[in-house]
């Protein structure tokens, strides 16, 4: 009888645990959907009204500062307002008339990686308390700062001057409104599937005790960034897979108050300029960029920028 009761209690605990996990996943997902859907619609409308071209016109005169042709201003503006993949299609439309070197593609790719999808990702950051002004300064300002540095590094060393080899060529796209709507639905469903995997994996790592080893391995980096160990999982997820996933978990933790305001703000700022290290990096490599610039220098840049920001007197004063 006792063993049977124990089995029943264990089964009940498992069922309760699964139910709690499902509710947790749905809560994070619904939070992201409420943020993303209105912004996606607004961005589509703004793009239709010519907002992308307006931003491109502002960028064109200063693209020479990062060693890029003026036409790449439209590519960067598209990435900022919409997403990486739409910007890639625009980029490839120019490559026939404006071939770029590996150095130029690396500069452009690094800038896109820092500053893409600002309306959606900036809204997620704003939800956990990071002001729009900080997001724009970090991501747009950071993109141009990194691009400027990479440009001069390649120019002084005379490296990466060979023509870029583009591996990825997209299939023809359907520009209809229905195709756009279907694409957004696919994206949102994909987001749910990835959240199910990620949050289940986090729960499993915690149960088997692997989480503490991840915390130990990343402790030196987090100390450099001025971020507490409680944000380790979110930093890992956001940096590797994207701000939407890390941001969604940050929103959840902000509601629970399990992570300090300082750690939340610094984490979302860091993820903003250092995320998508796996998939986004691969995309840039397919366009002919060099991995040193779009991955390793990007990580070093993000770590240095955040280490400086975390120690600024005004940041210490406001965040404690």
C-alpha distance (Angstrom), angle and dihedral (degrees) to the residues before:
residue distance angle dihedral
X1 . . .
X2 3.82 . .
X3 3.82 91.9 .
X4 3.79 90.7 48.4
X5 3.80 90.1 50.0
X6 3.79 89.7 48.5
X7 3.80 90.6 52.1
X8 3.81 90.6 49.5
X9 3.80 91.5 49.0
X10 3.81 90.9 48.6
X11 3.80 91.7 49.0
X12 3.79 90.8 47.7
X13 3.79 90.3 50.5
X14 3.79 90.9 50.5
X15 3.79 91.7 49.9
X16 3.79 91.7 47.3
X17 3.80 90.2 47.8
X18 3.80 92.7 51.1
X19 3.79 91.2 46.7
X20 3.80 91.5 50.4
X21 3.82 90.7 48.4
X22 3.82 92.1 50.1
X23 3.79 91.4 50.2
X24 3.80 89.9 47.6
X25 3.81 92.1 51.1
X26 3.80 92.6 47.4
X27 3.80 90.8 48.6
X28 3.82 92.6 53.6
X29 3.80 91.7 43.0
X30 3.80 94.2 49.6
X31 3.80 90.2 48.8
X32 3.81 90.4 54.2
X33 3.80 93.4 44.4
X34 3.82 91.4 52.7
X35 3.80 88.4 53.6
X36 3.79 99.9 40.0
X37 3.80 104.4 43.6
X38 3.85 97.8 58.3
X39 3.82 90.9 42.9
X40 3.82 92.6 48.9
X41 3.80 90.2 52.6
X42 3.81 92.4 45.8
X43 3.81 92.0 48.9
X44 3.82 91.5 49.3
X45 3.80 89.7 51.7
X46 3.81 93.1 46.9
X47 3.78 91.5 48.4
X48 3.82 90.1 49.8
X49 3.81 89.3 51.8
X50 3.82 91.6 53.0
X51 3.80 102.4 -100.3
X52 3.82 91.8 137.3
X53 3.80 91.7 56.6
X54 3.81 90.9 48.3
X55 3.80 90.9 54.7
X56 3.80 90.2 44.9
X57 3.81 90.7 53.4
X58 3.81 88.9 54.4
X59 3.80 92.1 50.5
X60 3.81 100.0 43.3
X61 3.83 97.3 78.7
X62 3.81 92.8 51.8
X63 3.82 99.6 42.7
X64 3.80 88.4 92.6
X65 3.83 88.3 67.1
X66 3.81 88.1 69.2
X67 3.80 93.7 39.1
X68 3.81 97.2 -106.1
X69 3.82 132.5 128.8
X70 3.81 115.6 -102.7
X71 3.81 90.7 -113.3
X72 3.81 89.6 67.8
X73 3.80 87.3 68.9
X74 3.81 87.7 77.4
X75 3.82 90.9 51.3
X76 3.81 91.9 51.2
X77 3.81 92.7 44.6
X78 3.81 90.5 50.8
X79 3.80 91.0 51.4
X80 3.80 91.5 49.2
X81 3.78 96.5 48.4
X82 3.80 100.8 35.2
X83 3.81 122.8 8.4
X84 3.79 145.3 -67.1
X85 3.79 96.5 -92.9
X86 3.78 96.0 52.8
X87 3.81 88.6 48.1
X88 3.82 89.9 51.3
X89 3.80 90.8 56.9
X90 3.82 89.6 51.1
X91 3.81 89.8 47.3
X92 3.80 92.7 52.7
X93 3.80 90.8 50.0
X94 3.82 87.8 64.2
X95 3.79 100.1 42.7
X96 3.80 93.7 83.7
X97 3.80 92.6 60.0
X98 3.82 99.4 24.0
X99 3.82 109.7 40.1
X100 3.79 113.1 -171.0
X101 3.79 134.3 -152.6
X102 3.81 123.7 -121.0
X103 3.82 88.0 -103.2
X104 3.82 92.5 53.8
X105 3.81 93.9 47.0
X106 3.82 89.7 48.0
X107 3.81 91.4 51.3
X108 3.81 92.3 47.5
X109 3.81 92.8 43.0
X110 3.80 93.3 50.3
X111 3.80 90.7 50.3
X112 3.80 91.2 49.2
X113 3.80 91.4 49.0
X114 3.80 91.2 55.5
X115 3.80 98.2 42.6
X116 3.81 110.8 30.9
X117 3.83 125.9 123.7
X118 3.80 94.0 10.8
X119 3.85 97.2 162.9
X120 3.82 93.8 57.3
X121 3.78 99.2 33.9
X122 3.80 92.7 40.9
X123 3.80 89.5 53.4
X124 3.81 90.5 51.8
X125 3.80 89.5 49.6
X126 3.82 90.8 48.1
X127 3.81 89.7 53.4
X128 3.81 90.7 63.1
X129 3.80 92.8 43.6
X130 3.83 108.0 -89.5
X131 3.84 106.8 133.9
X132 3.79 121.0 -126.2
X133 3.79 89.4 -118.7
X134 3.82 90.5 59.2
X135 3.82 92.4 46.8
X136 3.80 93.2 50.5
X137 3.79 93.5 44.1
X138 3.80 92.9 48.1
X139 3.77 98.3 42.5
X140 3.81 104.7 32.4
X141 3.80 95.3 31.8
X142 3.80 90.8 41.9
X143 3.82 91.3 49.8
X144 3.79 92.9 54.7
X145 3.81 92.3 42.8
X146 3.80 92.1 51.8
X147 3.80 92.0 42.7
X148 3.81 91.1 50.7
X149 3.80 91.7 49.8
X150 3.80 94.3 47.6
X151 3.81 92.0 46.4
X152 3.79 92.9 55.0
X153 3.80 93.1 42.1
X154 3.81 91.0 56.2
X155 3.81 92.4 40.8
X156 3.80 95.2 51.4
X157 3.81 94.4 43.6
X158 3.83 93.9 40.2
X159 3.79 89.7 -134.5
X160 3.82 132.7 142.2
X161 3.81 92.0 24.5
X162 3.81 96.4 134.2
X163 3.83 118.2 105.4
X164 3.80 113.9 -83.3
X165 3.80 115.0 -110.0
X166 3.80 110.3 -138.6
X167 3.79 112.7 -151.0
X168 3.80 99.7 172.8
X169 3.80 120.5 72.3
X170 3.81 115.8 173.3
X171 3.77 124.7 -136.0
X172 3.82 116.4 -111.5
X173 3.79 110.1 -75.6
X174 3.79 130.0 -135.6
X175 3.81 109.2 -128.0
X176 3.81 95.5 -167.4
X177 3.79 121.0 122.7
X178 3.81 91.5 -119.9
X179 3.81 91.3 54.5
X180 3.81 90.0 49.6
X181 3.82 91.3 50.0
X182 3.81 91.7 48.8
X183 3.81 90.3 49.5
X184 3.82 91.4 52.9
X185 3.81 91.3 49.5
X186 3.81 89.4 51.9
X187 3.81 89.5 50.4
X188 3.79 93.1 50.8
X189 3.81 92.5 47.9
X190 3.79 89.8 48.6
X191 3.79 88.7 51.5
X192 3.81 90.2 55.9
X193 3.80 93.1 50.2
X194 3.80 92.6 49.6
X195 3.81 91.4 47.6
X196 3.82 89.9 52.5
X197 3.81 89.9 52.9
X198 3.81 96.2 43.1
X199 3.78 98.2 45.9
X200 3.81 92.1 44.1
X201 3.80 89.3 50.6
X202 3.82 91.7 49.8
X203 3.79 90.3 50.9
X204 3.81 90.8 49.5
X205 3.82 93.2 48.2
X206 3.78 89.7 51.4
X207 3.81 92.3 49.1
X208 3.82 94.5 50.7
X209 3.79 93.6 43.1
X210 3.81 96.2 -115.6
X211 3.79 91.7 122.4
X212 3.81 93.0 75.0
X213 3.81 91.0 56.3
X214 3.81 90.3 53.3
X215 3.81 88.7 50.6
X216 3.80 90.5 49.7
X217 3.82 93.4 49.2
X218 3.81 93.5 49.9
X219 3.81 97.4 39.5
X220 3.86 95.0 99.6
X221 3.83 91.9 50.7
X222 3.80 92.9 47.1
X223 3.82 91.2 49.3
X224 3.81 89.0 52.5
X225 3.81 89.5 50.7
X226 3.80 92.2 45.9
X227 3.82 91.7 -121.1
X228 3.81 126.2 135.3
X229 3.81 123.1 -119.8
X230 3.82 91.2 -110.9
X231 3.82 88.3 77.8
X232 3.82 95.1 52.0
X233 3.81 97.3 105.0
X234 3.78 92.3 47.5
X235 3.80 92.7 48.8
X236 3.81 90.6 51.2
X237 3.80 94.8 47.7
X238 3.79 94.9 42.6
X239 3.80 94.6 46.3
X240 3.79 95.2 46.0
X241 3.80 103.0 37.7
X242 3.79 109.6 16.2
X243 3.76 148.5 -74.9
X244 3.81 94.4 -88.6
X245 3.80 91.8 64.6
X246 3.80 96.5 39.5
X247 3.79 91.1 41.3
X248 3.79 92.0 50.4
X249 3.79 90.8 54.3
X250 3.81 90.7 45.6
X251 3.80 90.3 54.2
X252 3.80 88.6 52.3
X253 3.81 92.7 48.8
X254 3.80 91.5 46.0
X255 3.81 89.0 57.4
X256 3.80 90.4 49.9
X257 3.83 92.6 45.4
X258 3.82 89.7 -138.2
X259 3.82 91.8 131.0
X260 3.79 123.4 52.5
X261 3.79 120.7 -110.3
X262 3.80 89.7 -115.0
X263 3.81 93.0 54.3
X264 3.80 92.0 45.9
X265 3.80 93.1 51.3
X266 3.80 95.4 44.5
X267 3.82 91.9 44.2
X268 3.80 94.6 52.3
X269 3.81 90.1 45.1
X270 3.81 91.8 51.3
X271 3.80 93.5 45.6
X272 3.81 88.4 49.1
X273 3.81 92.3 64.2
X274 3.80 98.4 28.7
X275 3.79 113.6 43.5
X276 3.78 140.2 113.4
X277 3.80 91.1 41.5
X278 3.80 91.3 161.7
X279 3.81 111.7 36.8
X280 3.82 99.6 25.2
X281 3.79 91.9 48.1
X282 3.81 91.4 51.8
X283 3.81 89.8 51.3
X284 3.80 91.4 54.6
X285 3.80 91.5 48.2
X286 3.80 88.8 54.8
X287 3.81 88.4 57.3
X288 3.79 91.2 54.9
X289 3.81 102.4 -95.4
X290 3.80 123.5 146.0
X291 3.81 115.9 -109.9
X292 3.81 93.0 -137.8
X293 3.80 91.7 65.0
X294 3.80 102.0 35.7
X295 3.81 95.3 44.0
X296 3.81 119.1 15.5
X297 3.81 99.7 32.9
X298 3.81 89.6 41.3
X299 3.82 90.6 55.1
X300 3.80 92.8 46.3
X301 3.81 90.4 47.8
X302 3.82 92.5 50.6
X303 3.81 93.2 47.4
X304 3.81 93.0 48.9
X305 3.81 93.8 46.3
X306 3.81 92.7 49.1
X307 3.82 92.9 44.1
X308 3.82 88.2 55.9
X309 3.81 94.3 43.9
X310 3.82 92.9 49.2
X311 3.80 89.4 57.0
X312 3.79 98.6 45.8
X313 3.83 111.3 119.0
X314 3.81 92.3 -128.9
X315 3.80 91.5 53.2
X316 3.81 92.1 47.8
X317 3.79 89.7 48.4
X318 3.80 95.6 50.1
X319 3.78 99.4 37.5
X320 3.77 100.3 32.0
